[in-house]
Amino acid sequence: MNTREIRSKGQYIIIYTLILIPFLYFLYILIVPLGTSIYYSLTRWKGVGDPKFLGLDNYVTLIHDKNFWLVTKNTFLLSIMCVIGQVGIALLIAFLMTIRRLRFKAFHRAVIFFPVVMAPVVVGYVWRFIYNSNYGLLNTFLTSIGKASWIKSWLDDSSIVLRSVAVPVIWQYIGLYMVLLMSAISAVPQEVYECAEIDGATGVKKSLYITLPLIWDTFKICIILCASGTMKIYDHLVALTNGGPGKASSSLALYCYDYTFKFGNFGVGAAIAVSILIFAVGISLVIQLIMGRKSV
């Protein structure tokens, strides 16, 4: 064995060791909390003392809990609205950014992406001020343009509150998916567009029949991230409505918090957390099966 081989093996050992350490740490911080949540979801525990094993009783309790299914429906509706609003609008903006005649593209990208770096709680309180029934900017604007009949109690009306709280969430994260989609679009070879233009393809046709199929995998990932991420929405709802009126705008994450820290039932709270994980994984698998991989 020569010196070069020894040096090569030593380098490989160092490289794999450096990779293995953070990988094991990642597994630890992923598996231990997950395993702990699953264990506590099978017990009755109030945060102190020894947990009492109950089996699947906590899940049976949730199945018969009407509020659980109400907040589950709210969460799924929010997820659908966010996928359509965030990814749909982001895709449209990404297509518009490919227009050559569009000026100040960097400025537009920066402005649209800016809300992403804001804390969700801050966004929630800003939009709470906008929605305020008495002095909010939205109702003031409607009054100023002579549309006083459109004024509503945006956060107090159970029939519209879910749509009202969806708007700030959609507004905040459009920029994130815009950046992801634009990165995918920038990787498309320009020769493809040049050939399409020679064949007479217009901007709309290029977007639908060339760009979209070529970025399909990224588009699918954006939908999965958006849908599964919205399943754990919490901060915006706390700042805007705290789940009210009643449970009209409550989510699974907010219901999990209530059960765990307000009611002191850590077992049922852990069961709700595990349910969020199951729903998120299920949604991801369904999207993966429906969309698959688009052939180009």
N, C-alpha and C positions, 0 to 999 in steps of 0.2 A: 504494500500500500504506500503510494507516494504522498508527498506533502500536500499536493493539490487536493487529493481525495479526502485526506484528514481535515483540511480546511473546509472543504465543501460540506462534509458531514457535520462538522461543528457549527457551520452557519445554519444548516437546516435545523439542527437541534435548537439553536437560539431563536430562529424564526418561529418554529412551531410552539416553543415555550411561550414566547411573547403573544402568540395568537391564543393559546390554550388558557392562559390566565384570565384575560377579560371574558372569554367565552364561558368558562366555568362560573365566573362572577355573575354573568348575565343569566345563566341557568339558575343560579342560586336565588337572585332577586326575582326571577320569574316563577320558579316552581314552588318555593317556600310560601310566599303569600297565597298562591293559588291553592296549594294543598291545605294551608291553614283555613282558608275560606270554605273550602269544601268540607273540611272536618267540622268546623263550627256550624255549618248549615245543617248538620245532622244532629245537633245538640240543642239543649236549652241552656242558655248562658246569659247572665246579666252584666258581664264585664268583670266580675269578681267571683272568687270561689272556683269550685271545680265544675266544669261543664257536665251536664247529664245527657247521656246519649239517648236520642229519640228515634233514630232511623230517618225515615222520610216524612215524619209528621209535619215538619215545617213546610215542606213542599205541598203537602195535602192542605195545610192551612191557607197557603197562597192560592191554590186552585179554587177554594171555596170563598175567597176574598174578592168581593165585587170591586173594591177600590184598586186592587192589584190589576185586574183586567182593564179597568178604566185608564190607569196610568200607562199600562202597556199599549193600549190603543193610542193614547196621546203620543207616546214615544215613537210608535211606528208612523203615525201621521206626520210628526215633525221630521222624521227621517226621510220620508217620501218628499216632503216639501223642500227639504234642504238639498236632496239629490237633484231635484228639478231646478231649484233656484241657484244653488252654488255651482254645480258642475255644468248645468245647461248654460247659464249666463257666462261662466268662465270659458266654455267652448266657443260661444259666439264672439266673445271679446278676443280670444286667441286667433280666431279666423280673421277678425277685423285687423288685428295687428300685422297680418301678413300682407295687407294692402300696401303696395309700394308708395302710393301717393300720400299715405297717412303721415303727418308730420308730428314731431315731438313724442315719438313712441316711448322713449325712456321716461319722460315725464308722466305719461299716461300709466305706464307700468308701476311707477313709484307711488302714484296717488292711489291706484286701485289696490296695491299690496299693503299700503300703510296700515289699514285696520287690522291686518293679521297680527302685527306685533303688539297690539294693544291687549291689555288684560281683559278677559271676558266680563269680569265684574264691572270694570270701568265702562265697557260698551253697554252693559245692561243698565247702569245708572244713567248714562247719557240718553239712551232711548226711553228710559222711564220719564225723564224730563220732557222729551219730545212728545210722548204720549199723554202727558198730564191733562186731565179733563178741564182744568180751570185756566192754567196759564201755559200749557204745553205749546211748543212751536207748531205742531201739526194742526191742531184746532185753530190756533191763531192765524195760520196761513189760510186755512179753509174759509175763515171768516173774512179775511182781507180780500179774497177773490170772489166773494159773494156766494160761497157754497156752504152756508151755515147749516143747511139741511143734511150735509154729509157728516157733520160732527157726531162723534160717538164716544162712549166711554171705552176706549180701546183696550184697557187692561182690566175693566170691571164687568164687561159683558161676556158671559160664558160662551156665547155663540160665536164670538170672533176673537177671543183672547188667544187661542192657539195660533191663529194666523198672524196675530199681532206680534207674538213673541218669536215667531219664525223669521220675521223680517230682519231683526238685528243679527241673528245667527247667520242668515244667508249673506247679509251685507258684509259681515266681518271676514268671512272665509272665501269669498269669490277670488280674491287675489292669490290665495294659496294654490288653488286648482288652475288658475290662469297661468301661473309660473310653470307648473308641472306640464301643462298641455303645450305651452309655448316652447318649452325645452324639447319636447318630443317633435314638435313641428320643425324646429330649427335643425333637427337631425335628418330631416327628409332631404335627399339630394336635390339640388336645384335643377339638375338635368331632367328630372321627372316633370317638373313644372314647365320647363322650356318645351319639352316634347308635347305636353298637353296643350300649351298655347299654340303651337304649330298646328295641332289638330283642331283648333278652334274652341277649346274649352274656356268657358267664362269663369269668373271668380267663384260663383256659387257652385258650379259643376266641379271645379277643382277642389273646393272644400269638401263636398259631399262624396265624390267618387275617387278622389286621389288622397287628399290629406287625411280624412277620417279613417279610411281603411288602414293607412300606414301608421296611424297613431292609436289604433284600436286597443292595443294592450294597455297603453298608458291611460286611455279613456276609461277602460274597465277598472283599472286600479284606482283611479280617482273616484269612481262610483262606489267601489267597495270601501275605500277609506272614509268617504263621506257618510255612507249609510251606517257602517259599523261605529264610526266615531260619534254620530248623533245619538246612538243608543245610550251613551253615558252623559248626555247633556245635563248640566247641573248649574254652573255658575250664572249663566244668563237668566235662568228661571228664578233663582234666588234673588237676584238684583231687581228683576222686573216685577214679579208677582208673588214670589215665594210659593208658587204652586196654585194660587187662587185664581178666581173665586172658587171656593171649595177645593175640588181636585181637578178643575177644568184645564189647568195648564201644568199640572204636576207631571213629572217624568219618573221613570224607574229609579234613576239615581237619587232623585229627591225623596222618593218614597223609601228607598233603602236607608237614607240618612234619618228620616223620621222614625222608622222602626228601630234603628240601632241606637240613636242618641236621645230621642224624645221619649220613646216608649221603653227604652232599656232592654229591648229584646234582640240581643246580638245574633241569636240563632236564626231568626226569621230574616234579619237584616242581611246576614251572610247568604241565606238562600236566595234573596232577591239579587244580590251581587252575582251569584253563580248563574242565576237566570239571565241577567244582562249578558254575561259571557256566552251563554248558550244561544241566545237570540242573535248576538253579533256574529258568532261563528256560522249560525244557520243562514243568516242573510248573506254572508260572504259566499257560502257554498252555493246558494240559490243563484246569486248574480253570476258566479263563475259558470254554473251549468247553463244558464239562459244565454249568456253572452258568448261563452266559449272563446275560441280564437277565430277572428274573422279572417278568412282567406283573402289574400291580395291577388 
